[in-house]
Amino acid sequence: MTIRGAMNRQSRPRSIRLEHHPWRDPRLILGVLLVLVSTVLGAAAVAAGSSSTGYWAVRSEVRAGDPVQRTDLVQAKAHVPDDAARHLIRVDDALPARLDDLVWARDIGDGALVSRASLADRRSGGVTELPLTVTSGAAPTDLQRGDRVDVWVGPGPGDDTGQKSTRVLRDVRVVSSGGSASVRGAPSRTVLVDVSEAELSGSVVSTVAAGHVTMVRIS
């Protein structure tokens, strides 16, 4: 070997062989972590959905006093805290009474879950409807079912008894706005209001029967 050949061989750069470790690539590690996180979250969502309980909900808005129809009820899955869940009706629970004997005890909005307090057995007296004779001009002309009213009783037009009007019922719900009739020649209508046992007494009944009833709508 000549001296020139030895020098040329020594002057050649030594090739460096780079070793590639794909598992050390930050992009790959980040991708794996994202897949793992998505898998865990998906499993948690499935587990939460499977642990939800089926409750009865209303398909659309219902009004107090209406009979409960099978078509009013729809099953809904929900995860509800224990303190609230015990007041709701699960789909595997028995209803408080036969469906034909149940009425809605309160207004319920579209899609709301059904609580036990929202159902009443019509045979138990849970819903009491008090008929009130209201002459023309003594109630809003557009009074309708669901309105909330205060009921006042006092002397009628032309009466000069010195008696003051008294509020006998506060914030009661109109069940029916009634049809046209006539009392002592004056146009009137019979309005049904929903009252509780605590509100209804003999004195209230006798007062509204003997006096002039005026309804003030409050909502």
Z-matrix of the N, CA and C atoms (Angstrom, degrees):
N
C 1 1.474
C 2 1.518 1 108.15
N 3 1.312 2 115.16 1 135.06
C 4 1.449 3 119.56 2 -179.01
C 5 1.513 4 109.54 3 -82.96
N 6 1.329 5 113.39 4 162.59
C 7 1.470 6 119.37 5 179.37
C 8 1.511 7 110.63 6 -64.16
N 9 1.370 8 116.06 7 -36.77
C 10 1.483 9 119.45 8 179.46
C 11 1.518 10 110.58 9 -64.64
N 12 1.333 11 116.12 10 -41.74
C 13 1.475 12 118.26 11 -179.28
C 14 1.504 13 112.05 12 -64.45
N 15 1.340 14 115.66 13 -38.35
C 16 1.469 15 118.84 14 178.87
C 17 1.500 16 111.38 15 -66.12
N 18 1.339 17 116.18 16 -39.10
C 19 1.464 18 119.09 17 179.34
C 20 1.522 19 111.98 18 -66.49
N 21 1.358 20 114.99 19 -39.85
C 22 1.483 21 117.83 20 179.58
C 23 1.517 22 111.16 21 -63.38
N 24 1.328 23 114.65 22 -41.06
C 25 1.464 24 117.59 23 -179.40
C 26 1.514 25 111.30 24 -66.28
N 27 1.325 26 118.50 25 -35.38
C 28 1.457 27 120.64 26 179.41
C 29 1.530 28 112.49 27 -73.03
N 30 1.348 29 114.55 28 -29.02
C 31 1.471 30 117.32 29 -178.01
C 32 1.510 31 113.50 30 -79.31
N 33 1.321 32 118.60 31 -13.90
C 34 1.467 33 120.31 32 178.98
C 35 1.537 34 110.45 33 -68.46
N 36 1.341 35 117.51 34 132.59
C 37 1.482 36 118.49 35 178.31
C 38 1.507 37 110.79 36 -67.61
N 39 1.286 38 114.80 37 138.93
C 40 1.464 39 118.93 38 178.50
C 41 1.517 40 109.41 39 -75.89
N 42 1.295 41 115.82 40 128.23
C 43 1.480 42 119.37 41 -179.43
C 44 1.522 43 109.57 42 -70.67
N 45 1.331 44 114.34 43 133.20
C 46 1.463 45 120.44 44 -179.67
C 47 1.522 46 108.66 45 -101.66
N 48 1.243 47 117.45 46 123.66
C 49 1.474 48 122.63 47 -178.71
C 50 1.527 49 108.75 48 -92.16
N 51 1.305 50 114.13 49 111.02
C 52 1.470 51 119.33 50 -179.44
C 53 1.517 52 109.64 51 -80.77
N 54 1.287 53 114.78 52 131.25
C 55 1.459 54 119.44 53 177.11
C 56 1.525 55 109.01 54 -95.87
N 57 1.327 56 117.13 55 128.67
C 58 1.468 57 122.44 56 -177.49
C 59 1.527 58 109.37 57 -106.57
N 60 1.344 59 114.60 58 122.81
C 61 1.467 60 120.26 59 178.16
C 62 1.523 61 108.65 60 -112.67
N 63 1.327 62 118.12 61 96.92
C 64 1.473 63 120.15 62 -175.08
C 65 1.519 64 113.17 63 -60.43
N 66 1.335 65 118.91 64 -28.80
C 67 1.476 66 119.78 65 -178.62
C 68 1.520 67 112.78 66 -72.51
N 69 1.317 68 117.04 67 -7.96
C 70 1.453 69 120.44 68 176.26
C 71 1.531 70 112.42 69 -97.44
N 72 1.312 71 116.86 70 0.24
C 73 1.465 72 121.09 71 179.50
C 74 1.534 73 109.55 72 -70.50
N 75 1.333 74 119.88 73 119.62
C 76 1.483 75 121.35 74 -178.13
C 77 1.519 76 113.00 75 -57.04
N 78 1.342 77 116.50 76 -34.01
C 79 1.473 78 118.76 77 -179.45
C 80 1.524 79 111.08 78 -66.79
N 81 1.315 80 115.36 79 -39.47
C 82 1.458 81 119.06 80 178.51
C 83 1.519 82 111.09 81 -66.15
N 84 1.325 83 116.42 82 -42.65
C 85 1.462 84 120.57 83 179.77
C 86 1.521 85 110.63 84 -62.64
N 87 1.338 86 116.18 85 -42.54
C 88 1.471 87 119.95 86 178.63
C 89 1.522 88 111.31 87 -62.80
N 90 1.322 89 116.88 88 -40.50
C 91 1.462 90 120.24 89 178.72
C 92 1.513 91 112.41 90 -62.95
N 93 1.339 92 115.62 91 -42.28
C 94 1.469 93 120.13 92 178.96
C 95 1.529 94 110.26 93 -63.18
N 96 1.332 95 116.26 94 -42.18
C 97 1.467 96 119.87 95 179.66
C 98 1.523 97 111.39 96 -62.94
N 99 1.323 98 116.90 97 -41.15
C 100 1.470 99 120.34 98 178.74
C 101 1.524 100 111.17 99 -62.19
N 102 1.321 101 116.08 100 -41.73
C 103 1.471 102 119.84 101 178.77
C 104 1.521 103 110.43 102 -63.23
N 105 1.341 104 116.82 103 -42.79
C 106 1.465 105 120.53 104 -179.94
C 107 1.525 106 111.38 105 -63.95
N 108 1.349 107 116.04 106 -44.08
C 109 1.465 108 119.79 107 179.61
C 110 1.524 109 110.92 108 -62.59
N 111 1.325 110 116.87 109 -43.01
C 112 1.468 111 120.58 110 179.53
C 113 1.523 112 110.82 111 -62.83
N 114 1.321 113 115.89 112 -39.63
C 115 1.473 114 119.46 113 179.71
C 116 1.520 115 111.06 114 -65.04
N 117 1.332 116 116.33 115 -43.41
C 118 1.467 117 120.17 116 179.97
C 119 1.512 118 111.01 117 -64.41
N 120 1.346 119 117.05 118 -45.28
C 121 1.469 120 120.36 119 179.98
C 122 1.521 121 111.08 120 -64.10
N 123 1.321 122 116.94 121 -39.60
C 124 1.458 123 119.65 122 178.53
C 125 1.512 124 112.20 123 -63.88
N 126 1.330 125 115.87 124 -41.72
C 127 1.465 126 120.03 125 178.39
C 128 1.523 127 110.95 126 -64.63
N 129 1.350 128 116.22 127 -38.63
C 130 1.460 129 119.48 128 179.06
C 131 1.515 130 111.17 129 -65.91
N 132 1.343 131 116.09 130 -39.32
C 133 1.466 132 119.42 131 179.32
C 134 1.525 133 111.27 132 -65.23
N 135 1.339 134 116.38 133 -41.28
C 136 1.465 135 119.80 134 178.29
C 137 1.516 136 110.54 135 -64.60
N 138 1.338 137 116.43 136 -41.63
C 139 1.465 138 120.16 137 179.67
C 140 1.512 139 110.96 138 -63.95
N 141 1.345 140 116.65 139 -41.44
C 142 1.471 141 119.74 140 179.06
C 143 1.512 142 111.06 141 -65.23
N 144 1.338 143 116.32 142 -39.42
C 145 1.460 144 118.94 143 179.61
C 146 1.517 145 111.93 144 -66.74
N 147 1.345 146 115.43 145 -38.38
C 148 1.462 147 118.11 146 -178.76
C 149 1.519 148 111.67 147 -71.78
N 150 1.365 149 117.55 148 -23.25
C 151 1.455 150 120.08 149 -179.53
C 152 1.527 151 112.09 150 -89.39
N 153 1.350 152 118.22 151 -5.07
C 154 1.454 153 120.53 152 177.96
C 155 1.523 154 109.96 153 -67.27
N 156 1.324 155 115.13 154 151.70
C 157 1.461 156 121.09 155 -177.35
C 158 1.524 157 109.51 156 -104.30
N 159 1.314 158 116.23 157 147.53
C 160 1.458 159 120.82 158 177.89
C 161 1.526 160 110.82 159 -87.35
N 162 1.324 161 116.20 160 124.37
C 163 1.456 162 122.55 161 178.66
C 164 1.527 163 109.02 162 -122.00
N 165 1.341 164 115.13 163 160.49
C 166 1.459 165 119.95 164 172.85
C 167 1.525 166 108.55 165 -82.18
N 168 1.322 167 115.65 166 136.51
C 169 1.466 168 122.47 167 174.35
C 170 1.525 169 107.51 168 -131.15
N 171 1.332 170 116.40 169 163.83
C 172 1.464 171 120.15 170 178.04
C 173 1.520 172 109.14 171 -89.51
N 174 1.315 173 115.38 172 136.59
C 175 1.458 174 120.77 173 -179.07
C 176 1.524 175 111.13 174 -68.20
N 177 1.339 176 115.63 175 -39.22
C 178 1.465 177 121.71 176 178.39
C 179 1.523 178 108.09 177 -147.98
N 180 1.311 179 116.98 178 173.96
C 181 1.461 180 121.34 179 -175.11
C 182 1.526 181 112.08 180 -58.50
N 183 1.318 182 116.06 181 138.45
C 184 1.466 183 121.71 182 176.97
C 185 1.524 184 108.69 183 -125.27
N 186 1.321 185 116.20 184 156.46
C 187 1.461 186 121.86 185 -178.03
C 188 1.523 187 110.51 186 -115.40
N 189 1.323 188 115.04 187 146.75
C 190 1.459 189 120.77 188 177.62
C 191 1.517 190 110.50 189 -58.77
N 192 1.338 191 116.05 190 139.03
C 193 1.458 192 121.07 191 -179.77
C 194 1.507 193 114.02 192 94.05
N 195 1.328 194 117.57 193 -19.00
C 196 1.463 195 120.58 194 178.22
C 197 1.522 196 110.28 195 -73.34
N 198 1.337 197 117.46 196 145.29
C 199 1.459 198 118.86 197 174.13
C 200 1.527 199 110.15 198 -66.91
N 201 1.323 200 115.79 199 146.57
C 202 1.462 201 120.71 200 178.93
C 203 1.523 202 108.45 201 -80.71
N 204 1.320 203 116.02 202 122.72
C 205 1.458 204 121.90 203 178.46
C 206 1.526 205 109.62 204 -103.61
N 207 1.330 206 115.21 205 149.37
C 208 1.472 207 118.66 206 177.53
C 209 1.524 208 110.60 207 -60.05
N 210 1.317 209 116.69 208 -33.07
C 211 1.458 210 120.24 209 -179.62
C 212 1.532 211 112.55 210 -72.45
N 213 1.351 212 117.04 211 -12.83
C 214 1.466 213 120.01 212 176.61
C 215 1.524 214 111.82 213 -72.02
N 216 1.337 215 116.21 214 -24.18
C 217 1.462 216 121.35 215 -169.71
C 218 1.518 217 111.62 216 -101.11
N 219 1.308 218 115.46 217 140.24
C 220 1.453 219 122.04 218 176.34
C 221 1.528 220 108.18 219 -140.83
N 222 1.323 221 116.70 220 145.77
C 223 1.458 222 120.04 221 179.55
C 224 1.526 223 110.35 222 -78.37
N 225 1.318 224 115.84 223 139.82
C 226 1.460 225 121.39 224 179.65
C 227 1.521 226 109.02 225 -138.66
N 228 1.323 227 116.15 226 134.90
C 229 1.463 228 121.95 227 175.69
C 230 1.522 229 108.70 228 -88.40
N 231 1.316 230 116.95 229 132.59
C 232 1.464 231 120.52 230 -179.46
C 233 1.517 232 109.73 231 -152.55
N 234 1.318 233 114.86 232 150.16
C 235 1.463 234 121.58 233 173.97
C 236 1.519 235 106.60 234 -109.43
N 237 1.334 236 116.63 235 104.90
C 238 1.459 237 122.90 236 -170.81
C 239 1.526 238 109.69 237 -117.00
N 240 1.323 239 118.49 238 138.05
C 241 1.476 240 120.35 239 175.62
C 242 1.523 241 111.40 240 -56.26
N 243 1.323 242 116.11 241 150.81
C 244 1.460 243 121.33 242 -174.07
C 245 1.523 244 112.99 243 -58.90
N 246 1.347 245 117.40 244 -38.31
C 247 1.456 246 119.24 245 -176.72
C 248 1.515 247 112.17 246 -67.55
N 249 1.328 248 117.28 247 -27.47
C 250 1.466 249 120.70 248 176.90
C 251 1.525 250 111.39 249 -90.01
N 252 1.329 251 116.54 250 -32.29
C 253 1.462 252 120.47 251 -175.57
C 254 1.520 253 112.43 252 -63.77
N 255 1.324 254 117.64 253 -32.16
C 256 1.467 255 118.52 254 -176.53
C 257 1.528 256 112.86 255 -70.25
N 258 1.333 257 117.28 256 -12.58
C 259 1.465 258 120.26 257 177.36
C 260 1.538 259 112.20 258 -94.38
N 261 1.332 260 116.48 259 -8.54
C 262 1.459 261 121.09 260 -177.51
C 263 1.530 262 110.86 261 -94.83
N 264 1.321 263 115.56 262 162.60
C 265 1.466 264 121.03 263 -179.92
C 266 1.516 265 108.85 264 -104.45
N 267 1.329 266 116.52 265 116.60
C 268 1.452 267 121.52 266 177.46
C 269 1.522 268 109.25 267 -79.54
N 270 1.320 269 115.37 268 157.40
C 271 1.463 270 119.22 269 -177.48
C 272 1.519 271 111.90 270 -67.57
N 273 1.333 272 117.30 271 -21.33
C 274 1.465 273 119.88 272 178.35
C 275 1.532 274 112.18 273 -95.38
N 276 1.341 275 117.58 274 5.47
C 277 1.459 276 121.64 275 175.70
C 278 1.524 277 110.27 276 -89.35
N 279 1.320 278 115.53 277 154.07
C 280 1.466 279 120.13 278 173.40
C 281 1.530 280 109.29 279 -79.38
N 282 1.310 281 117.12 280 141.39
C 283 1.455 282 120.86 281 177.13
C 284 1.526 283 109.59 282 -70.03
N 285 1.341 284 117.76 283 157.62
C 286 1.472 285 120.26 284 -177.54
C 287 1.524 286 113.97 285 -60.16
N 288 1.318 287 117.50 286 -22.57
C 289 1.470 288 121.99 287 179.43
C 290 1.519 289 107.94 288 -159.44
N 291 1.329 290 115.43 289 177.15
C 292 1.462 291 119.34 290 175.22
C 293 1.526 292 109.27 291 -59.39
N 294 1.334 293 115.77 292 144.24
C 295 1.456 294 120.19 293 -176.75
C 296 1.525 295 111.40 294 -56.50
N 297 1.332 296 117.03 295 -37.72
C 298 1.469 297 120.68 296 -178.53
C 299 1.526 298 112.63 297 -66.65
N 300 1.333 299 117.53 298 -19.06
C 301 1.468 300 121.09 299 -177.73
C 302 1.530 301 112.81 300 -99.42
N 303 1.324 302 116.74 301 -0.52
C 304 1.459 303 119.81 302 -175.83
C 305 1.523 304 112.07 303 -95.64
N 306 1.321 305 114.72 304 142.84
C 307 1.461 306 121.68 305 171.82
C 308 1.526 307 107.52 306 -129.86
N 309 1.310 308 115.72 307 159.92
C 310 1.459 309 120.12 308 176.94
C 311 1.518 310 109.01 309 -76.86
N 312 1.321 311 116.44 310 127.60
C 313 1.469 312 121.18 311 -178.47
C 314 1.519 313 112.12 312 -86.23
N 315 1.321 314 117.69 313 -12.71
C 316 1.462 315 121.43 314 -179.31
C 317 1.526 316 109.46 315 -155.49
N 318 1.317 317 115.89 316 163.64
C 319 1.463 318 120.62 317 174.63
C 320 1.524 319 108.86 318 -72.03
N 321 1.341 320 115.62 319 138.86
C 322 1.463 321 120.99 320 179.50
C 323 1.523 322 107.90 321 -132.72
N 324 1.324 323 115.39 322 135.35
C 325 1.450 324 121.39 323 -178.90
C 326 1.514 325 112.96 324 -78.30
N 327 1.310 326 114.70 325 163.37
C 328 1.459 327 123.26 326 -178.67
C 329 1.529 328 111.15 327 -55.49
N 330 1.352 329 116.60 328 125.77
C 331 1.450 330 122.06 329 174.72
C 332 1.513 331 115.93 330 82.04
N 333 1.330 332 118.61 331 -0.03
C 334 1.461 333 120.97 332 -177.56
C 335 1.529 334 110.58 333 -72.31
N 336 1.336 335 116.00 334 147.85
C 337 1.456 336 121.16 335 175.64
C 338 1.526 337 109.81 336 -71.70
N 339 1.320 338 115.85 337 146.88
C 340 1.468 339 121.67 338 -175.33
C 341 1.525 340 109.67 339 -91.42
N 342 1.312 341 115.98 340 123.71
C 343 1.465 342 121.31 341 175.90
C 344 1.531 343 109.17 342 -98.29
N 345 1.314 344 115.89 343 163.43
C 346 1.462 345 119.72 344 178.77
C 347 1.527 346 111.51 345 -65.56
N 348 1.332 347 116.25 346 -32.19
C 349 1.462 348 119.69 347 -179.72
C 350 1.518 349 112.78 348 -71.12
N 351 1.329 350 117.52 349 -15.13
C 352 1.466 351 119.98 350 -179.06
C 353 1.520 352 112.47 351 -85.70
N 354 1.342 353 117.92 352 -3.89
C 355 1.463 354 122.26 353 178.63
C 356 1.521 355 109.72 354 -114.64
N 357 1.328 356 116.19 355 142.07
C 358 1.465 357 121.22 356 178.22
C 359 1.520 358 109.06 357 -135.01
N 360 1.313 359 115.09 358 143.77
C 361 1.462 360 121.58 359 176.44
C 362 1.522 361 107.32 360 -88.28
N 363 1.322 362 115.76 361 117.05
C 364 1.466 363 119.01 362 -176.49
C 365 1.524 364 112.30 363 -62.73
N 366 1.321 365 118.15 364 -21.91
C 367 1.468 366 121.35 365 -179.12
C 368 1.522 367 111.71 366 -78.50
N 369 1.346 368 116.71 367 -19.44
C 370 1.460 369 119.38 368 -175.49
C 371 1.519 370 112.98 369 -90.26
N 372 1.304 371 116.62 370 -0.98
C 373 1.455 372 119.58 371 -178.81
C 374 1.504 373 113.01 372 78.02
N 375 1.343 374 116.64 373 19.29
C 376 1.449 375 120.03 374 179.83
C 377 1.516 376 112.82 375 -66.49
N 378 1.328 377 117.10 376 -22.94
C 379 1.454 378 121.58 377 178.16
C 380 1.522 379 108.45 378 -121.51
N 381 1.315 380 117.56 379 122.62
C 382 1.464 381 122.51 380 -179.23
C 383 1.523 382 108.98 381 -119.31
N 384 1.311 383 116.28 382 124.78
C 385 1.455 384 121.34 383 -179.39
C 386 1.528 385 108.85 384 -109.20
N 387 1.316 386 116.09 385 121.48
C 388 1.458 387 122.05 386 -178.89
C 389 1.526 388 109.04 387 -103.93
N 390 1.338 389 118.14 388 120.05
C 391 1.466 390 119.99 389 178.12
C 392 1.528 391 110.76 390 -81.66
N 393 1.311 392 115.96 391 134.84
C 394 1.462 393 122.24 392 179.87
C 395 1.523 394 108.82 393 -127.15
N 396 1.327 395 115.57 394 128.87
C 397 1.459 396 120.38 395 176.05
C 398 1.528 397 108.28 396 -87.35
N 399 1.326 398 114.64 397 119.04
C 400 1.463 399 120.93 398 -175.80
C 401 1.528 400 108.22 399 -120.35
N 402 1.304 401 115.71 400 121.81
C 403 1.464 402 119.64 401 179.71
C 404 1.526 403 110.34 402 -78.66
N 405 1.315 404 115.00 403 162.48
C 406 1.454 405 121.20 404 -179.18
C 407 1.532 406 110.47 405 -57.96
N 408 1.308 407 116.41 406 132.37
C 409 1.453 408 121.92 407 179.76
C 410 1.511 409 114.28 408 89.38
N 411 1.343 410 118.28 409 -4.75
C 412 1.466 411 121.11 410 -178.56
C 413 1.520 412 112.28 411 -99.36
N 414 1.335 413 116.77 412 7.55
C 415 1.466 414 122.32 413 177.52
C 416 1.522 415 107.47 414 -154.27
N 417 1.315 416 118.72 415 156.92
C 418 1.466 417 120.80 416 177.28
C 419 1.528 418 110.96 417 -56.16
N 420 1.310 419 115.85 418 136.98
C 421 1.470 420 119.46 419 -177.59
C 422 1.525 421 112.08 420 -65.38
N 423 1.341 422 116.75 421 -27.20
C 424 1.465 423 120.27 422 -179.76
C 425 1.521 424 112.18 423 -100.64
N 426 1.321 425 116.66 424 23.73
C 427 1.461 426 121.02 425 178.12
C 428 1.518 427 109.36 426 -57.26
N 429 1.323 428 116.05 427 135.35
C 430 1.454 429 119.42 428 -179.10
C 431 1.516 430 111.64 429 -144.00
N 432 1.288 431 113.95 430 167.39
C 433 1.455 432 120.75 431 -178.82
C 434 1.525 433 110.70 432 -57.78
N 435 1.339 434 115.04 433 136.64
C 436 1.447 435 120.56 434 -179.78
C 437 1.516 436 113.73 435 97.50
N 438 1.340 437 117.35 436 -16.96
C 439 1.468 438 119.85 437 177.22
C 440 1.522 439 110.33 438 -65.79
N 441 1.320 440 116.51 439 148.85
C 442 1.462 441 122.29 440 175.62
C 443 1.520 442 108.44 441 -103.72
N 444 1.337 443 115.67 442 132.48
C 445 1.463 444 119.93 443 -174.74
C 446 1.532 445 110.78 444 -136.14
N 447 1.327 446 114.48 445 154.93
C 448 1.461 447 122.02 446 164.12
C 449 1.521 448 107.13 447 -100.01
N 450 1.339 449 115.97 448 140.07
C 451 1.466 450 120.71 449 -178.57
C 452 1.527 451 108.97 450 -109.46
N 453 1.325 452 115.30 451 122.22
C 454 1.465 453 122.38 452 178.33
C 455 1.516 454 109.32 453 -113.11
N 456 1.313 455 117.12 454 145.74
C 457 1.463 456 122.42 455 177.31
C 458 1.524 457 108.12 456 -130.12
N 459 1.321 458 114.60 457 134.56
C 460 1.468 459 119.82 458 -179.44
C 461 1.520 460 109.98 459 -165.61
N 462 1.321 461 116.73 460 -166.71
C 463 1.465 462 119.99 461 178.58
C 464 1.521 463 110.77 462 -67.91
N 465 1.305 464 115.82 463 146.82
C 466 1.448 465 120.79 464 179.35
C 467 1.521 466 112.02 465 -83.95
N 468 1.332 467 117.09 466 174.65
C 469 1.461 468 120.88 467 178.28
C 470 1.534 469 111.12 468 -57.45
N 471 1.293 470 116.34 469 130.74
C 472 1.472 471 120.67 470 179.84
C 473 1.507 472 113.76 471 89.11
N 474 1.330 473 118.08 472 -13.60
C 475 1.467 474 119.99 473 178.41
C 476 1.534 475 109.26 474 -75.99
N 477 1.304 476 115.78 475 138.09
C 478 1.471 477 120.54 476 180.00
C 479 1.521 478 108.51 477 -127.49
N 480 1.332 479 113.70 478 66.45
C 481 1.460 480 119.05 479 -176.83
C 482 1.525 481 112.31 480 -101.53
N 483 1.291 482 117.11 481 -11.60
C 484 1.460 483 120.14 482 -175.95
C 485 1.515 484 113.22 483 76.64
N 486 1.330 485 116.56 484 1.48
C 487 1.453 486 120.89 485 -179.64
C 488 1.529 487 109.93 486 -77.75
N 489 1.316 488 116.23 487 140.05
C 490 1.455 489 120.86 488 178.63
C 491 1.530 490 110.20 489 -93.17
N 492 1.309 491 114.82 490 153.44
C 493 1.464 492 119.99 491 176.10
C 494 1.523 493 110.10 492 -71.60
N 495 1.311 494 115.34 493 143.84
C 496 1.467 495 121.95 494 -178.65
C 497 1.520 496 109.76 495 -127.02
N 498 1.301 497 115.96 496 136.56
C 499 1.465 498 118.90 497 175.52
C 500 1.520 499 108.47 498 -81.91
N 501 1.333 500 115.91 499 117.20
C 502 1.466 501 120.54 500 -176.80
C 503 1.523 502 112.60 501 -101.19
N 504 1.331 503 117.52 502 -22.86
C 505 1.460 504 121.15 503 178.15
C 506 1.528 505 108.47 504 -137.55
N 507 1.294 506 114.76 505 137.81
C 508 1.470 507 119.48 506 -177.13
C 509 1.537 508 109.85 507 -120.37
N 510 1.322 509 115.29 508 130.46
C 511 1.467 510 122.31 509 173.27
C 512 1.533 511 112.14 510 51.75
N 513 1.329 512 116.20 511 58.84
C 514 1.465 513 120.85 512 176.09
C 515 1.529 514 108.52 513 -105.35
N 516 1.312 515 115.12 514 156.16
C 517 1.463 516 120.41 515 -175.73
C 518 1.527 517 111.38 516 -96.82
N 519 1.317 518 115.91 517 137.13
C 520 1.461 519 121.40 518 176.93
C 521 1.521 520 108.81 519 -78.50
N 522 1.337 521 115.62 520 122.43
C 523 1.458 522 121.17 521 177.82
C 524 1.518 523 110.24 522 -88.77
N 525 1.326 524 116.28 523 -39.24
C 526 1.461 525 121.76 524 178.50
C 527 1.526 526 108.41 525 -147.20
N 528 1.331 527 115.68 526 134.13
C 529 1.461 528 119.37 527 -179.43
C 530 1.522 529 112.27 528 -83.15
N 531 1.341 530 117.56 529 -5.02
C 532 1.456 531 121.95 530 171.98
C 533 1.527 532 115.07 531 76.69
N 534 1.317 533 113.63 532 165.88
C 535 1.456 534 120.62 533 177.20
C 536 1.519 535 110.92 534 -105.80
N 537 1.300 536 115.84 535 169.77
C 538 1.462 537 120.73 536 -177.31
C 539 1.522 538 110.83 537 -70.25
N 540 1.331 539 116.40 538 144.02
C 541 1.473 540 122.96 539 177.22
C 542 1.523 541 106.87 540 -150.88
N 543 1.328 542 115.62 541 -169.14
C 544 1.463 543 120.20 542 179.80
C 545 1.522 544 108.93 543 -144.78
N 546 1.325 545 115.45 544 131.17
C 547 1.461 546 121.50 545 177.49
C 548 1.515 547 107.61 546 -124.68
N 549 1.338 548 115.28 547 119.33
C 550 1.460 549 120.80 548 -178.67
C 551 1.527 550 111.78 549 52.28
N 552 1.314 551 113.48 550 38.34
C 553 1.451 552 118.73 551 177.47
C 554 1.509 553 114.92 552 82.83
N 555 1.331 554 118.54 553 -5.81
C 556 1.468 555 121.84 554 -179.16
C 557 1.523 556 109.68 555 -99.95
N 558 1.327 557 116.62 556 135.80
C 559 1.473 558 118.80 557 177.47
C 560 1.524 559 110.73 558 -59.73
N 561 1.319 560 116.01 559 138.11
C 562 1.464 561 120.69 560 -179.30
C 563 1.516 562 109.74 561 -153.77
N 564 1.298 563 114.98 562 176.77
C 565 1.460 564 121.23 563 175.07
C 566 1.524 565 108.66 564 -150.86
N 567 1.327 566 115.76 565 157.28
C 568 1.457 567 121.55 566 177.91
C 569 1.520 568 109.16 567 -100.87
N 570 1.300 569 115.02 568 118.39
C 571 1.465 570 121.08 569 -178.93
C 572 1.520 571 108.94 570 -107.24
N 573 1.320 572 116.33 571 131.39
C 574 1.468 573 121.34 572 177.12
C 575 1.524 574 109.20 573 -96.91
N 576 1.333 575 115.85 574 130.85
C 577 1.463 576 120.65 575 175.32
C 578 1.522 577 109.02 576 -122.15
N 579 1.310 578 115.08 577 149.49
C 580 1.465 579 122.13 578 -179.63
C 581 1.524 580 108.61 579 -92.71
N 582 1.328 581 116.73 580 121.26
C 583 1.461 582 120.93 581 -178.78
C 584 1.520 583 109.39 582 -127.50
N 585 1.304 584 115.87 583 151.97
C 586 1.461 585 120.88 584 176.93
C 587 1.531 586 109.52 585 -88.29
N 588 1.329 587 115.84 586 166.33
C 589 1.454 588 120.11 587 178.61
C 590 1.527 589 111.40 588 -62.87
N 591 1.346 590 115.31 589 -31.27
C 592 1.464 591 118.67 590 179.79
C 593 1.526 592 111.56 591 -68.05
N 594 1.338 593 115.92 592 -32.41
C 595 1.469 594 119.53 593 -178.63
C 596 1.523 595 111.98 594 -81.86
N 597 1.329 596 116.19 595 -29.24
C 598 1.462 597 120.05 596 -173.33
C 599 1.528 598 110.29 597 -89.55
N 600 1.306 599 115.08 598 129.14
C 601 1.463 600 121.07 599 177.08
C 602 1.519 601 108.30 600 -146.70
N 603 1.328 602 114.25 601 168.80
C 604 1.459 603 118.45 602 179.67
C 605 1.516 604 112.65 603 -61.56
N 606 1.319 605 116.25 604 -36.02
C 607 1.462 606 119.13 605 -179.47
C 608 1.524 607 111.49 606 -67.70
N 609 1.333 608 116.69 607 -36.48
C 610 1.471 609 119.59 608 177.92
C 611 1.514 610 110.25 609 -64.84
N 612 1.330 611 116.47 610 -45.16
C 613 1.470 612 120.36 611 -179.03
C 614 1.518 613 110.80 612 -62.25
N 615 1.318 614 117.64 613 -46.28
C 616 1.461 615 120.30 614 -178.66
C 617 1.531 616 111.45 615 -67.35
N 618 1.321 617 116.91 616 -34.50
C 619 1.469 618 120.35 617 -179.53
C 620 1.518 619 111.14 618 -67.39
N 621 1.341 620 116.74 619 -47.31
C 622 1.460 621 118.83 620 -178.53
C 623 1.530 622 111.37 621 -70.66
N 624 1.331 623 117.05 622 -25.78
C 625 1.464 624 119.45 623 179.19
C 626 1.527 625 111.81 624 -75.30
N 627 1.339 626 117.05 625 -30.51
C 628 1.462 627 120.07 626 -174.90
C 629 1.523 628 113.66 627 -97.72
N 630 1.335 629 117.72 628 -22.16
C 631 1.454 630 119.71 629 -174.31
C 632 1.516 631 113.65 630 -104.81
N 633 1.312 632 114.28 631 -177.20
C 634 1.459 633 122.06 632 178.26
C 635 1.527 634 108.23 633 -92.11
N 636 1.332 635 116.45 634 119.38
C 637 1.459 636 122.28 635 -175.00
C 638 1.529 637 110.05 636 -90.24
N 639 1.320 638 114.77 637 131.82
C 640 1.467 639 121.22 638 174.10
C 641 1.519 640 108.49 639 -126.31
N 642 1.316 641 116.25 640 133.80
C 643 1.467 642 121.07 641 -179.81
C 644 1.525 643 109.26 642 -110.60
N 645 1.328 644 114.25 643 130.85
C 646 1.461 645 121.24 644 176.86
C 647 1.523 646 107.65 645 -114.26
N 648 1.319 647 116.29 646 116.10
C 649 1.459 648 119.62 647 -179.58
C 650 1.529 649 109.40 648 -75.86
N 651 1.332 650 115.76 649 131.37
C 652 1.462 651 119.76 650 179.56
C 653 1.529 652 111.95 651 -112.33
N 654 1.322 653 117.48 652 -16.40
C 655 1.470 654 120.24 653 174.12
C 656 1.527 655 109.22 654 -165.86
